[in-house]
Amino acid sequence: MTSKLNIVCVSGTREHLQMAAMFAATAAVSGSAVSVFISMNALRYFVKENRPSAPAEGEIGQLMGQKRVPPFEDLFRHAAELGDAKIYPCSMAMEVLDILDTQLQPYIEKPIGLTTYLADIEEGRVMTF
Amino acid sequence: MSKPIQVDARNSFCPGPLMEMIAAMNLAEVGDELEILSTDKGSADDIPEWIKKVGHELLDCRKEDEVYYIRVRKAK
């Protein structure tokens, strides 16, 4: 039986996004089904152009920028391309931030709402970042 | 015997070496050997674990001058 990992990203800090991406990528390439929901302050970092740099929350976040730590953007892409992770933007956050589907990274799925995501995560573990 | 495909992931942190190995493995043929070079201790534990879980063949894992050399054969 395939295990399933559901990841909810709401924080826009580098550490939270990095940890979520590490779990998503590692689980996806290890054969788990992975479903990621991106909302609140996390969404802004998934646009293609004029993407801001996620601020560090503390020491690790600052050091990651100086060392060869794979960026969370690459890890989420690996999760979707090397594994089979599905990464969904939150439709509410899209509207609040005035972000269109076409402005998001190509590996991001179509926006969904909470009802759809809740139905999607009825099975498996849920992690929130 | 052909030389293994080398993946130089030195100085990359977890899970970078694993991701670099998988990207190279996706381009390799079944039966090909890959050699991953990593300086990340966590990856030296995690990569053999991943190889075992996914069903490839771990050929060797050794440390030399602070570098881990992990050899794997693509099995499927």
Backbone of each chain as ProteinMPNN parsed JSONL, in Angstrom:
{"seq_chain_A": "MTSKLNIVCVSGTREHLQMAAMFAATAAVSGSAVSVFISMNALRYFVKENRPSAPAEGEIGQLMGQKRVPPFEDLFRHAAELGDAKIYPCSMAMEVLDILDTQLQPYIEKPIGLTTYLADIEEGRVMTF", "coords_chain_A": {"N_chain_A": [[0.843, -1.195, 0.0], [0.563, 2.208, -0.859], [1.927, 4.893, 0.944], [0.683, 8.053, 2.153], [1.449, 11.478, 2.177], [0.514, 14.543, 3.394], [0.925, 17.967, 3.043], [0.743, 21.105, 4.474], [1.351, 24.379, 3.732], [1.791, 27.437, 5.215], [3.348, 29.419, 6.291], [5.595, 32.092, 5.483], [8.284, 32.083, 5.93], [11.775, 31.373, 5.423], [12.817, 29.074, 6.699], [10.562, 27.495, 7.367], [9.443, 26.995, 4.82], [11.582, 25.663, 3.653], [11.815, 23.325, 5.199], [9.347, 22.122, 4.739], [9.588, 21.679, 1.992], [11.744, 19.92, 1.927], [10.663, 17.639, 3.172], [8.576, 17.122, 1.344], [9.933, 16.614, -1.106], [11.664, 14.462, -0.448], [9.872, 12.483, 0.444], [8.291, 12.19, -1.846], [10.101, 11.242, -3.835], [10.635, 8.856, -2.734], [8.548, 7.239, -3.183], [6.12, 7.801, -1.964], [2.772, 9.07, -2.058], [2.25, 12.478, -2.432], [0.778, 15.426, -1.295], [0.532, 18.804, -1.523], [-0.489, 21.818, -0.052], [-0.653, 25.169, -0.666], [-0.805, 28.151, 0.991], [-1.817, 31.319, 2.479], [0.876, 33.257, 3.746], [2.782, 31.823, 2.397], [2.302, 31.547, -0.303], [3.183, 33.578, -2.063], [5.777, 32.985, -2.831], [5.789, 31.269, -4.925], [5.427, 32.236, -7.409], [6.279, 32.952, -10.87], [7.69, 35.23, -11.779], [9.327, 38.216, -10.553], [9.709, 37.295, -7.975], [9.78, 37.405, -4.497], [12.449, 37.141, -2.029], [12.388, 34.681, 0.415], [12.164, 35.609, 3.779], [14.591, 35.04, 6.364], [14.004, 33.38, 9.445], [15.595, 32.96, 11.584], [18.856, 31.959, 12.782], [19.57, 29.608, 11.308], [18.177, 29.926, 8.931], [19.464, 32.156, 7.884], [22.063, 31.157, 7.54], [21.627, 29.143, 5.678], [21.346, 30.491, 3.339], [23.92, 31.142, 2.768], [25.299, 28.826, 2.419], [25.631, 25.724, 0.492], [22.845, 24.838, 0.325], [20.14, 23.13, -1.013], [17.799, 25.173, -2.692], [14.442, 25.866, -1.528], [12.62, 26.217, -3.551], [13.631, 24.694, -5.683], [13.504, 22.168, -4.538], [10.749, 21.724, -4.185], [10.045, 21.674, -6.854], [11.482, 19.41, -7.696], [10.1, 17.54, -6.173], [7.671, 17.453, -7.503], [8.46, 16.827, -10.124], [10.436, 14.763, -10.14], [9.417, 13.017, -8.32], [6.039, 12.292, -7.569], [4.573, 14.448, -6.643], [1.787, 16.488, -5.893], [1.117, 19.836, -6.101], [-0.78, 22.25, -4.76], [-2.142, 25.474, -5.163], [-3.808, 27.701, -2.921], [-7.055, 28.719, -3.477], [-8.317, 30.895, -2.267], [-6.169, 32.447, -1.226], [-4.952, 33.083, -3.63], [-6.789, 34.837, -4.753], [-6.88, 36.914, -2.853], [-4.277, 37.877, -3.022], [-4.218, 38.663, -5.621], [-3.179, 36.993, -7.641], [-2.676, 35.272, -10.665], [-3.413, 32.094, -12.27], [-1.634, 31.701, -14.376], [0.604, 33.016, -13.578], [1.95, 31.484, -11.843], [4.492, 29.021, -10.95], [5.374, 26.484, -13.353], [5.095, 23.838, -12.448], [3.089, 23.819, -10.616], [-0.18, 22.906, -9.607], [-3.649, 23.45, -10.641], [-5.537, 26.011, -8.898], [-7.142, 25.209, -5.797], [-9.876, 24.905, -3.44], [-10.585, 24.785, 0.125], [-12.482, 22.771, 0.663], [-12.151, 20.918, -1.379], [-9.472, 20.237, -0.957], [-9.588, 19.154, 1.618], [-11.087, 16.877, 1.094], [-9.233, 15.553, -0.438], [-7.278, 14.925, 1.38], [-8.178, 13.009, 3.096], [-7.036, 10.617, 3.599], [-3.938, 9.506, 5.003], [-0.996, 11.12, 6.499], [-0.845, 14.412, 7.967], [1.059, 17.31, 7.703], [1.913, 20.481, 8.967], [3.229, 23.601, 8.034]], "CA_chain_A": [[0.0, 0.0, 0.0], [1.347, 3.435, -0.914], [1.617, 5.838, 2.007], [0.401, 9.394, 1.635], [1.857, 12.587, 3.032], [-0.15, 15.802, 3.043], [1.7, 19.061, 3.63], [0.077, 22.406, 4.377], [2.321, 25.465, 3.917], [1.169, 28.745, 5.429], [4.359, 30.405, 6.677], [6.45, 32.6, 4.404], [9.698, 32.175, 6.32], [12.637, 30.44, 4.687], [12.97, 27.802, 7.408], [9.34, 26.692, 7.225], [9.318, 26.554, 3.426], [12.65, 24.698, 3.393], [11.497, 22.048, 5.851], [8.219, 21.545, 3.993], [10.098, 21.22, 0.694], [12.58, 18.731, 2.165], [9.753, 16.502, 3.38], [7.836, 16.849, 0.104], [10.815, 16.016, -2.113], [12.164, 13.154, -0.015], [8.758, 11.527, 0.446], [7.83, 11.945, -3.224], [11.035, 10.39, -4.579], [10.674, 7.543, -2.076], [7.376, 6.473, -3.591], [4.883, 8.197, -1.292], [1.937, 10.092, -2.689], [2.429, 13.723, -1.675], [-0.161, 16.476, -1.681], [0.942, 20.029, -0.828], [-1.438, 22.924, -0.165], [0.101, 26.4, -0.411], [-1.734, 29.242, 1.286], [-1.373, 32.446, 3.321], [2.117, 33.951, 3.371], [3.681, 30.955, 1.619], [1.961, 31.516, -1.733], [3.927, 34.585, -2.834], [7.088, 32.473, -3.262], [5.603, 30.271, -5.984], [5.191, 32.915, -8.69], [7.416, 32.806, -11.785], [8.471, 36.46, -11.95], [9.363, 39.16, -9.42], [9.511, 36.51, -6.755], [10.604, 37.909, -3.395], [13.251, 36.148, -1.321], [11.74, 34.406, 1.702], [13.024, 36.076, 4.87], [15.007, 34.067, 7.386], [13.401, 33.59, 10.758], [16.658, 32.871, 12.583], [20.236, 31.691, 12.362], [19.661, 28.577, 10.254], [17.696, 30.523, 7.685], [20.517, 33.03, 7.36], [23.201, 30.341, 7.113], [21.263, 28.371, 4.482], [21.579, 31.344, 2.175], [25.361, 31.26, 2.518], [25.858, 27.503, 2.117], [25.018, 25.087, -0.687], [21.616, 24.122, 0.68], [19.249, 23.243, -2.187], [16.694, 26.093, -2.403], [13.146, 25.187, -1.408], [11.933, 26.257, -4.852], [14.113, 23.536, -6.452], [13.032, 20.919, -3.908], [9.331, 21.531, -4.531], [10.001, 21.267, -8.274], [11.917, 18.005, -7.721], [9.006, 16.723, -5.621], [6.651, 17.307, -8.546], [8.992, 16.291, -11.385], [11.135, 13.487, -9.941], [8.43, 12.187, -7.636], [4.742, 12.578, -8.185], [3.863, 15.321, -5.71], [0.837, 17.465, -6.434], [1.235, 21.059, -5.31], [-1.988, 23.028, -5.051], [-2.275, 26.781, -4.542], [-5.099, 27.957, -2.288], [-7.813, 29.664, -4.313], [-8.57, 32.112, -1.489], [-4.938, 33.25, -1.195], [-4.748, 33.586, -5.011], [-7.659, 36.005, -4.953], [-6.456, 38.001, -1.953], [-3.005, 38.424, -3.507], [-4.369, 38.989, -7.051], [-2.257, 36.169, -8.438], [-3.375, 34.451, -11.663], [-2.83, 30.749, -12.515], [-0.535, 31.793, -15.346], [1.773, 33.633, -12.939], [2.593, 30.512, -10.953], [5.478, 28.099, -11.518], [4.681, 25.49, -14.189], [4.834, 22.555, -11.771], [1.986, 23.999, -9.673], [-1.485, 22.496, -10.145], [-4.69, 24.48, -10.631], [-5.947, 26.345, -7.532], [-8.292, 24.511, -5.218], [-10.346, 25.432, -2.156], [-10.418, 23.9, 1.275], [-13.353, 21.596, 0.596], [-11.492, 19.947, -2.268], [-8.243, 19.73, -0.321], [-9.976, 18.276, 2.735], [-11.484, 15.584, 0.517], [-8.01, 14.935, -0.941], [-6.387, 14.485, 2.469], [-8.879, 12.132, 4.041], [-6.1, 9.542, 3.938], [-2.531, 9.883, 5.166], [-0.596, 12.044, 7.559], [-0.848, 15.834, 7.6], [2.068, 18.144, 8.366], [1.649, 21.901, 8.697], [4.405, 24.465, 8.186]], "C_chain_A": [[0.88, 1.247, 0.0], [0.94, 4.349, 0.232], [1.36, 7.208, 1.395], [0.804, 10.429, 2.666], [1.211, 13.866, 2.513], [0.552, 16.938, 3.779], [0.966, 20.37, 3.392], [1.121, 23.486, 4.679], [1.581, 26.784, 4.085], [2.198, 29.828, 5.758], [5.175, 30.851, 5.465], [7.901, 32.723, 4.824], [10.496, 31.074, 5.631], [12.72, 29.086, 5.38], [11.741, 26.909, 7.232], [9.196, 26.15, 5.803], [10.365, 25.494, 3.105], [12.299, 23.33, 3.968], [10.349, 21.344, 5.128], [8.704, 20.954, 2.674], [10.954, 19.965, 0.853], [11.709, 17.494, 2.375], [9.06, 16.124, 2.069], [8.718, 16.111, -0.895], [11.241, 14.608, -1.7], [11.053, 12.106, -0.024], [8.347, 11.181, -0.987], [8.788, 11.025, -3.982], [11.172, 9.01, -3.933], [9.401, 6.745, -2.321], [6.089, 6.814, -2.867], [4.085, 9.145, -2.18], [2.044, 11.341, -1.811], [1.475, 14.778, -2.218], [0.156, 17.723, -0.843], [-0.087, 21.119, -1.091], [-0.707, 24.201, 0.252], [-0.88, 27.542, -0.177], [-1.045, 30.351, 2.081], [-0.045, 33.03, 2.825], [3.088, 33.095, 2.554], [3.487, 31.126, 0.113], [2.837, 32.429, -2.591], [5.225, 34.034, -3.435], [6.985, 31.439, -4.389], [5.245, 30.913, -7.327], [6.462, 32.81, -9.539], [8.309, 34.048, -11.789], [8.322, 37.388, -10.746], [9.102, 38.471, -8.087], [10.386, 37.071, -5.639], [11.426, 36.784, -2.773], [12.617, 35.936, 0.056], [12.661, 34.833, 2.845], [13.369, 34.971, 5.85], [14.372, 34.434, 8.713], [14.492, 33.643, 11.837], [17.985, 32.489, 11.953], [20.329, 30.694, 11.205], [19.233, 29.158, 8.91], [18.736, 31.428, 7.05], [21.68, 32.209, 6.806], [22.896, 29.562, 5.833], [21.524, 29.173, 3.216], [23.046, 31.455, 1.811], [25.992, 29.93, 2.124], [25.094, 26.871, 0.965], [23.847, 24.2, -0.275], [20.677, 24.249, -0.517], [18.049, 24.137, -1.873], [15.348, 25.38, -2.375], [12.39, 25.178, -2.73], [12.333, 25.03, -5.695], [13.558, 22.235, -5.877], [11.554, 20.663, -4.195], [9.209, 21.083, -5.994], [10.425, 19.805, -8.408], [10.79, 17.092, -7.227], [7.967, 16.442, -6.704], [7.188, 16.575, -9.777], [9.682, 14.942, -11.227], [10.244, 12.495, -9.205], [7.099, 12.453, -8.305], [3.921, 13.446, -7.232], [2.915, 16.234, -6.48], [0.884, 18.684, -5.52], [0.112, 22.005, -5.709], [-1.929, 24.405, -4.397], [-3.687, 26.959, -4.0], [-5.848, 29.03, -3.083], [-8.102, 30.968, -3.571], [-7.337, 33.026, -1.495], [-4.638, 33.84, -2.574], [-5.554, 34.864, -5.216], [-7.219, 37.18, -4.086], [-5.187, 38.68, -2.491], [-3.065, 38.846, -4.981], [-3.346, 38.256, -7.915], [-3.081, 35.301, -9.383], [-2.671, 33.101, -11.807], [-1.571, 30.841, -13.367], [0.726, 32.404, -14.738], [2.527, 32.656, -12.046], [3.593, 29.632, -11.702], [4.758, 26.984, -12.283], [4.376, 24.164, -13.503], [3.687, 22.636, -10.763], [0.663, 23.615, -10.356], [-2.45, 23.687, -10.159], [-5.121, 24.775, -9.193], [-7.142, 25.513, -7.076], [-8.663, 25.182, -3.891], [-10.227, 24.384, -1.072], [-11.269, 22.642, 1.206], [-12.702, 20.509, -0.25], [-10.257, 19.367, -1.603], [-8.579, 18.789, 0.838], [-10.396, 16.896, 2.228], [-10.244, 14.822, 0.064], [-7.165, 14.342, 0.183], [-7.104, 13.626, 3.511], [-7.998, 10.96, 4.467], [-4.705, 10.127, 4.129], [-2.289, 10.854, 6.298], [-0.634, 13.476, 7.048], [0.236, 16.549, 8.398], [1.796, 19.587, 7.997], [2.902, 22.731, 8.984], [3.993, 25.93, 8.054]], "O_chain_A": [[1.835, 1.334, 0.772], [-0.249, 4.56, 0.47], [1.767, 7.486, 0.267], [0.541, 10.284, 3.859], [1.348, 14.218, 1.342], [0.749, 16.874, 4.993], [0.612, 20.704, 2.261], [1.707, 23.499, 5.761], [0.831, 27.199, 3.201], [1.952, 31.012, 5.53], [5.411, 30.073, 4.54], [8.68, 33.397, 4.149], [9.977, 30.007, 5.304], [12.697, 28.052, 4.713], [11.869, 25.712, 6.978], [8.865, 24.98, 5.61], [10.087, 24.54, 2.378], [12.465, 22.306, 3.306], [10.375, 20.129, 4.93], [8.285, 19.865, 2.283], [10.9, 19.059, 0.022], [11.987, 16.43, 1.822], [8.97, 14.945, 1.727], [8.305, 15.102, -1.466], [11.187, 13.675, -2.501], [11.269, 10.971, -0.45], [8.087, 10.02, -1.301], [8.344, 10.126, -4.696], [11.76, 8.102, -4.521], [9.206, 5.687, -1.724], [5.06, 6.188, -3.121], [4.65, 9.919, -2.952], [1.94, 11.256, -0.587], [1.378, 14.996, -3.426], [0.062, 17.699, 0.384], [-0.507, 21.317, -2.231], [-0.207, 24.306, 1.372], [-1.691, 27.859, -1.047], [0.162, 30.308, 2.317], [0.129, 33.265, 1.629], [4.105, 33.598, 2.076], [4.411, 30.877, -0.662], [3.186, 32.08, -3.719], [5.717, 34.559, -4.434], [7.979, 30.813, -4.757], [4.817, 30.232, -8.259], [7.561, 32.61, -9.021], [9.535, 33.937, -11.8], [7.326, 37.345, -10.024], [8.394, 38.974, -7.215], [11.598, 37.201, -5.809], [11.126, 35.607, -2.974], [12.343, 36.897, 0.774], [13.83, 34.447, 2.865], [12.56, 34.087, 6.13], [14.22, 35.605, 9.06], [14.325, 34.291, 12.87], [18.204, 32.67, 10.756], [21.071, 30.908, 10.246], [19.862, 28.904, 7.883], [18.876, 31.467, 5.827], [22.218, 32.517, 5.742], [23.78, 29.342, 5.006], [21.872, 28.626, 2.17], [23.387, 31.818, 0.685], [27.088, 29.9, 1.563], [24.068, 27.382, 0.516], [23.852, 22.988, -0.494], [20.439, 25.359, -0.993], [17.346, 23.894, -0.892], [15.134, 24.411, -3.104], [11.619, 24.26, -3.007], [11.486, 24.408, -6.337], [13.191, 21.321, -6.615], [11.151, 19.522, -4.422], [8.387, 20.23, -6.328], [9.802, 19.044, -9.149], [10.555, 16.018, -7.782], [7.448, 15.33, -6.806], [6.468, 15.797, -10.402], [9.535, 14.069, -12.082], [10.311, 11.288, -9.438], [7.048, 12.803, -9.484], [2.729, 13.213, -7.037], [3.222, 16.686, -7.583], [0.709, 18.567, -4.307], [0.059, 22.495, -6.837], [-1.689, 24.499, -3.193], [-4.646, 26.428, -4.56], [-5.321, 30.116, -3.324], [-8.129, 32.034, -4.185], [-7.448, 34.228, -1.738], [-4.133, 34.957, -2.679], [-5.063, 35.843, -5.779], [-7.193, 38.32, -4.551], [-5.049, 39.901, -2.422], [-2.074, 39.331, -5.527], [-2.732, 38.842, -8.806], [-4.056, 34.673, -8.971], [-1.484, 32.976, -11.507], [-0.579, 30.157, -13.117], [1.803, 32.314, -15.328], [3.612, 32.964, -11.553], [3.545, 29.517, -12.927], [3.657, 26.584, -11.904], [3.482, 23.439, -13.939], [3.35, 21.638, -10.127], [0.422, 23.952, -11.515], [-2.099, 24.789, -9.737], [-5.077, 23.881, -8.348], [-8.023, 25.167, -7.862], [-7.872, 25.92, -3.305], [-9.821, 23.248, -1.319], [-10.838, 21.572, 1.636], [-12.701, 19.334, 0.117], [-10.014, 18.162, -1.668], [-7.933, 17.757, 1.016], [-10.098, 15.877, 2.852], [-10.194, 13.596, 0.163], [-6.427, 13.379, -0.026], [-6.676, 13.538, 4.662], [-8.179, 10.386, 5.541], [-4.341, 11.118, 3.496], [-3.209, 11.338, 6.957], [-0.476, 13.726, 5.853], [0.318, 16.408, 9.618], [1.482, 19.888, 6.845], [3.542, 22.585, 10.025], [4.839, 26.82, 8.151]]}, "seq_chain_B": "MSKPIQVDARNSFCPGPLMEMIAAMNLAEVGDELEILSTDKGSADDIPEWIKKVGHELLDCRKEDEVYYIRVRKAK", "coords_chain_B": {"N_chain_B": [[34.589, -3.08, -18.949], [32.412, -0.39, -18.406], [32.988, 2.94, -17.136], [31.609, 4.134, -14.034], [28.78, 6.383, -13.931], [29.432, 9.523, -12.836], [28.343, 11.459, -10.097], [28.776, 14.447, -8.838], [28.227, 15.65, -5.867], [29.387, 17.064, -3.869], [29.662, 19.204, -1.039], [27.015, 19.922, -1.121], [23.986, 20.126, 0.677], [21.73, 17.989, 2.545], [18.431, 17.504, 1.217], [19.987, 17.492, -1.118], [22.173, 15.893, -2.391], [20.825, 13.411, -2.756], [18.725, 14.163, -4.459], [20.18, 15.009, -6.689], [21.366, 12.606, -7.421], [19.099, 11.076, -8.105], [18.095, 12.521, -10.261], [20.151, 12.085, -12.102], [19.984, 9.332, -12.284], [17.544, 8.952, -13.493], [18.152, 9.552, -16.085], [19.849, 7.566, -16.761], [20.524, 4.187, -18.003], [18.895, 1.015, -17.374], [20.849, -1.104, -15.408], [23.102, 0.43, -15.551], [25.869, 1.86, -13.757], [26.213, 4.146, -11.066], [28.12, 6.643, -9.418], [28.102, 8.398, -6.521], [29.334, 11.331, -5.131], [29.677, 12.722, -2.015], [29.697, 15.085, 0.663], [28.087, 15.21, 2.749], [27.013, 14.025, 5.742], [24.485, 13.062, 6.575], [23.29, 12.42, 4.153], [24.877, 10.311, 3.394], [23.915, 8.302, 4.94], [21.228, 8.337, 4.262], [21.015, 7.981, 1.45], [21.855, 5.245, 0.806], [19.741, 4.026, 2.195], [17.523, 4.915, 0.745], [18.088, 3.726, -1.727], [17.837, 1.038, -1.087], [15.139, 0.972, -0.32], [13.784, 1.686, -2.656], [14.598, -0.219, -4.432], [16.93, -0.497, -5.964], [20.396, -1.444, -6.599], [22.738, -1.428, -4.136], [26.118, -0.953, -4.347], [28.476, -0.153, -3.134], [29.666, 1.739, -0.327], [31.674, 4.052, 0.861], [34.067, 5.943, 2.82], [36.362, 8.468, 2.184], [38.901, 10.656, 2.853], [37.117, 12.616, 3.961], [35.084, 12.524, 2.118], [32.209, 10.91, 0.937], [31.739, 8.029, -0.966], [29.406, 6.648, -2.932], [28.247, 3.864, -4.514], [25.999, 2.696, -6.945], [23.792, 0.453, -8.66], [21.532, 0.861, -11.259], [18.486, -0.694, -11.13], [16.013, -0.949, -12.266]], "CA_chain_B": [[33.513, -2.545, -18.119], [32.402, 1.066, -18.518], [33.131, 3.679, -15.875], [30.31, 4.585, -13.518], [28.381, 7.782, -14.134], [29.766, 10.194, -11.578], [27.486, 12.58, -9.667], [29.563, 15.169, -7.836], [27.324, 16.453, -5.031], [30.14, 17.538, -2.702], [29.284, 20.515, -0.449], [25.567, 20.125, -1.142], [23.374, 19.634, 1.9], [20.556, 17.124, 2.442], [18.502, 16.276, 0.419], [20.578, 17.793, -2.428], [22.842, 14.763, -3.053], [19.818, 12.42, -3.178], [18.007, 14.69, -5.628], [21.111, 14.996, -7.836], [21.517, 11.217, -7.836], [17.868, 10.612, -8.762], [18.031, 13.178, -11.575], [21.093, 11.364, -12.978], [19.482, 7.967, -12.447], [16.437, 8.996, -14.461], [18.726, 9.625, -17.438], [20.67, 6.372, -16.981], [19.853, 2.964, -18.467], [18.889, -0.084, -16.404], [22.149, -1.8, -15.425], [24.184, 1.413, -15.417], [26.365, 2.158, -12.412], [26.432, 5.558, -10.744], [28.908, 6.889, -8.212], [27.754, 9.704, -5.951], [30.311, 11.894, -4.207], [28.966, 13.613, -1.097], [30.358, 15.417, 1.926], [26.997, 15.342, 3.719], [26.918, 12.782, 6.52], [23.104, 12.578, 6.549], [23.034, 11.802, 2.847], [25.597, 9.029, 3.345], [23.001, 7.325, 5.545], [19.919, 8.36, 3.593], [21.043, 7.49, 0.056], [21.731, 3.774, 0.814], [18.393, 3.677, 2.652], [16.624, 5.151, -0.396], [18.4, 2.711, -2.748], [17.233, -0.212, -0.598], [13.673, 1.09, -0.316], [13.242, 1.776, -4.016], [14.871, -1.49, -5.108], [18.136, -0.534, -6.78], [21.422, -2.272, -5.976], [23.849, -0.688, -3.521], [27.348, -1.699, -4.614], [29.542, 0.229, -2.209], [29.54, 3.036, 0.345], [32.901, 4.202, 1.654], [34.46, 7.327, 3.098], [37.777, 8.703, 1.933], [39.232, 12.094, 2.947], [35.889, 13.393, 4.239], [34.117, 12.402, 1.016], [31.53, 9.618, 0.836], [31.583, 7.508, -2.326], [28.305, 5.682, -2.903], [28.052, 3.296, -5.859], [24.694, 2.053, -7.063], [23.41, 0.0, -10.01], [20.11, 1.058, -11.544], [17.943, -2.045, -11.29], [14.714, -0.981, -12.964]], "C_chain_B": [[33.55, -1.023, -18.157], [32.493, 1.73, -17.144], [31.757, 4.09, -15.36], [30.042, 6.045, -13.846], [28.616, 8.51, -12.812], [28.843, 11.391, -11.318], [28.22, 13.288, -8.531], [28.652, 16.108, -7.047], [28.044, 16.945, -3.773], [29.715, 18.952, -2.323], [27.798, 20.835, -0.562], [24.977, 19.48, 0.115], [22.12, 18.815, 1.587], [19.293, 17.938, 2.109], [19.099, 16.485, -0.972], [21.26, 16.61, -3.097], [21.862, 13.684, -3.549], [19.106, 12.894, -4.437], [18.901, 14.665, -6.872], [21.304, 13.573, -8.349], [20.277, 10.741, -8.602], [17.731, 11.241, -10.147], [18.954, 12.462, -12.561], [20.584, 9.963, -13.275], [18.346, 7.919, -13.476], [16.938, 9.034, -15.903], [19.521, 8.371, -17.784], [19.817, 5.201, -17.479], [19.846, 1.937, -17.33], [20.208, -0.853, -16.543], [23.32, -0.855, -15.29], [24.585, 1.562, -13.952], [26.55, 3.663, -12.255], [27.283, 5.633, -9.483], [28.629, 8.305, -7.74], [28.846, 10.118, -4.979], [29.586, 12.905, -3.324], [29.8, 13.881, 0.143], [29.332, 15.517, 3.052], [26.782, 14.011, 4.44], [25.499, 12.192, 6.469], [22.788, 11.871, 5.243], [23.729, 10.454, 2.729], [24.782, 7.928, 4.01], [21.721, 7.193, 4.72], [19.941, 7.747, 2.19], [21.009, 5.955, 0.01], [20.338, 3.307, 1.241], [17.393, 3.831, 1.519], [16.823, 4.064, -1.465], [17.724, 1.376, -2.382], [15.708, -0.152, -0.721], [13.106, 1.018, -1.729], [13.558, 0.527, -4.842], [16.002, -1.465, -6.111], [19.203, -1.318, -6.017], [22.568, -1.413, -5.442], [25.12, -1.519, -3.684], [28.433, -1.395, -3.597], [29.204, 1.562, -1.557], [30.759, 3.18, 1.241], [33.223, 5.673, 1.815], [35.961, 7.448, 2.898], [38.027, 10.206, 1.977], [37.979, 12.964, 3.049], [34.858, 13.367, 3.102], [33.525, 10.99, 1.035], [31.383, 9.258, -0.643], [30.52, 6.41, -2.276], [28.084, 5.176, -4.329], [26.754, 2.504, -5.89], [24.501, 1.577, -8.507], [21.91, 0.201, -10.176], [19.485, -0.285, -11.896], [16.624, -2.094, -12.06], [14.43, 0.356, -13.616]], "O_chain_B": [[34.609, -0.427, -17.96], [32.118, 1.145, -16.128], [30.849, 4.363, -16.144], [30.968, 6.838, -14.015], [28.048, 8.136, -11.785], [28.602, 12.216, -12.2], [28.276, 12.79, -7.407], [28.344, 17.213, -7.492], [27.416, 17.209, -2.747], [29.445, 19.786, -3.187], [27.366, 21.908, -0.142], [25.423, 18.418, 0.55], [21.532, 18.935, 0.512], [19.112, 19.004, 2.698], [18.768, 15.752, -1.904], [20.972, 16.328, -4.26], [22.047, 13.118, -4.626], [18.906, 12.119, -5.372], [18.444, 14.343, -7.969], [21.395, 13.348, -9.556], [20.4, 10.077, -9.631], [17.304, 10.581, -11.095], [18.588, 12.253, -13.718], [20.737, 9.465, -14.39], [18.218, 6.955, -14.23], [16.243, 8.606, -16.824], [19.835, 8.131, -18.95], [18.589, 5.212, -17.396], [20.69, 1.987, -16.436], [20.624, -1.204, -17.647], [24.423, -1.282, -14.949], [23.77, 1.413, -13.041], [26.981, 4.356, -13.176], [27.175, 4.788, -8.595], [28.88, 9.278, -8.451], [29.235, 9.343, -4.106], [28.955, 13.835, -3.826], [30.524, 13.005, 0.616], [29.677, 15.87, 4.18], [26.417, 13.008, 3.828], [25.329, 10.98, 6.336], [22.103, 10.849, 5.228], [23.237, 9.554, 2.048], [24.939, 6.753, 3.68], [21.204, 6.096, 4.511], [18.992, 7.071, 1.791], [20.215, 5.395, -0.746], [19.819, 2.321, 0.72], [16.515, 2.987, 1.343], [15.858, 3.55, -2.03], [17.136, 0.695, -3.222], [15.072, -1.106, -1.169], [12.083, 0.376, -1.969], [12.88, 0.242, -5.829], [16.052, -2.302, -7.012], [18.948, -1.802, -4.914], [23.275, -0.756, -6.207], [25.189, -2.655, -3.214], [29.22, -2.272, -3.238], [28.539, 2.407, -2.156], [30.865, 2.505, 2.266], [32.738, 6.528, 1.074], [36.733, 6.624, 3.389], [37.42, 10.952, 1.209], [37.818, 13.93, 2.303], [33.876, 14.109, 3.133], [34.253, 10.003, 1.136], [30.959, 10.077, -1.458], [30.72, 5.37, -1.648], [27.775, 5.951, -5.234], [26.453, 1.739, -4.973], [24.979, 2.207, -9.451], [21.118, -0.233, -9.34], [19.906, -0.938, -12.851], [16.176, -3.169, -12.459], [13.388, 0.526, -14.249]]}, "name": "protein", "num_of_chains": 2, "seq": "MTSKLNIVCVSGTREHLQMAAMFAATAAVSGSAVSVFISMNALRYFVKENRPSAPAEGEIGQLMGQKRVPPFEDLFRHAAELGDAKIYPCSMAMEVLDILDTQLQPYIEKPIGLTTYLADIEEGRVMTFMSKPIQVDARNSFCPGPLMEMIAAMNLAEVGDELEILSTDKGSADDIPEWIKKVGHELLDCRKEDEVYYIRVRKAK"}
